[in-house]
Amino acid sequence: MKSLRHSSARQQGVSMIEVLIAILVSVIGLFSVMKMQMSAVSNTHSSYFRSQAAIISEALIDQMRANPTAAISGDYDITLTGTAPTSGGLEVADLTQWRSDLAAGLPSGVGSVACVSATRICSLVIQWDDSRGLTGTSTQQFSLTVRLQ
């Protein structure tokens, strides 16, 4: 009988240690899930910006296809740091609207257009600040190259 009482006293102490270890493992697991969730939200935000860049660039490409003579002659050409032209035809309104859409849809969003008349190929580059993302750099770029018919 004496040995039974002695072994039950040991069991109470062991179960307390087991409970503490189980709580510790649960807390570590919950923190891991929380970090995973935060990473997913951040990556979703970056993906949203990339989608916005694609939509905004396609809108300008459609406008350039509607006015191919001006696009091929370089009237739509603009650098990332350059300002939109103030005099001209339809391309001025298109570029002004495009730059406005970039600024409204993307944080620090700017864009450039470069068309080569010999090949009829136009390249658009959109750049924005993605400091909330987890992709490594805070400045992201989206490029789109098309051939105008």
Buried (B, 14 or more C-beta within 10 A) or exposed (E): EEEEEEEEEEEEEEEEEEEEEEEEEEEEEEEEEEEEEEEEEBBEEBEEBBEBBEEBBEBBBEBBEEBBEBBBEBBBBBEEEEEBBEEBEEBBEBBBBBBEBBBEBBEEBBBBBBBEEEEBBBEBBBBBBBEEBEEEEEEBBBEBEBEBE
